[in-house]
């Protein structure tokens, strides 16, 4: 399940590069599912401090990998 969530985060990050339609149902679901995890990370590491680069997806995936390591 955590692996699937990692892929959802990756898909959202890739979509952010192409500026998808925010009213698209798939895009809205991706944002609703991932934002509860990415928003707190973004508060700790704001993109403004990294020349506008949002690394919250990378940090989230890293934390998921660490969690998977301890669970399995």
C-alpha positions in Angstrom: 0.0 0.0 0.0 2.8 2.4 0.8 4.4 1.6 -2.5 1.2 2.6 -4.3 1.2 5.8 -2.4 4.8 6.5 -3.4 3.8 6.1 -7.0 0.8 8.5 -6.5 3.3 11.1 -5.2 5.6 10.5 -8.2 2.7 10.9 -10.6 1.6 14.2 -8.9 5.2 15.5 -9.1 5.5 14.7 -12.8 2.1 16.3 -13.5 3.2 19.5 -11.8 5.8 20.0 -14.5 3.2 20.2 -17.3 0.6 22.4 -15.4 -2.4 20.1 -15.6 -6.0 21.4 -15.6 -6.8 21.8 -11.9 -10.5 21.0 -12.6 -9.6 17.6 -14.1 -11.0 14.9 -11.7 -7.8 12.8 -11.8 -5.7 15.8 -10.9 -8.1 16.8 -8.1 -8.0 13.3 -6.6 -4.2 13.3 -6.7 -4.0 16.6 -4.9 -6.6 15.5 -2.3 -4.8 12.2 -1.6 -1.2 13.6 -1.5 -1.6 17.1 0.0 -2.1 15.9 3.6 1.4 14.4 3.5 3.1 17.0 1.3 1.8 20.2 3.0 3.5 19.6 6.4 6.8 18.8 4.7 6.4 21.9 2.5 6.0 24.0 5.7 9.3 22.6 7.1 11.2 23.0 3.8 9.5 25.8 1.9 10.2 25.9 -1.9 11.0 29.6 -1.6 14.2 28.7 0.3 15.3 26.3 -2.5 15.0 28.6 -5.5 11.4 27.7 -6.0 12.1 23.9 -6.1 9.6 21.8 -4.1 11.4 18.8 -2.7 8.5 17.7 -0.5 7.7 14.7 -2.8 11.3 13.5 -2.5 11.2 13.8 1.2 7.9 12.1 1.4 9.0 9.2 -0.7 12.2 8.9 1.4 10.1 8.8 4.6 7.8 6.2 3.1 10.8 4.0 2.2 12.1 4.3 5.8 8.7 3.4 7.2 8.5 0.4 4.8 11.9 -0.7 6.0 10.8 -0.8 9.6 7.4 -2.4 8.9 8.7 -5.3 6.7 
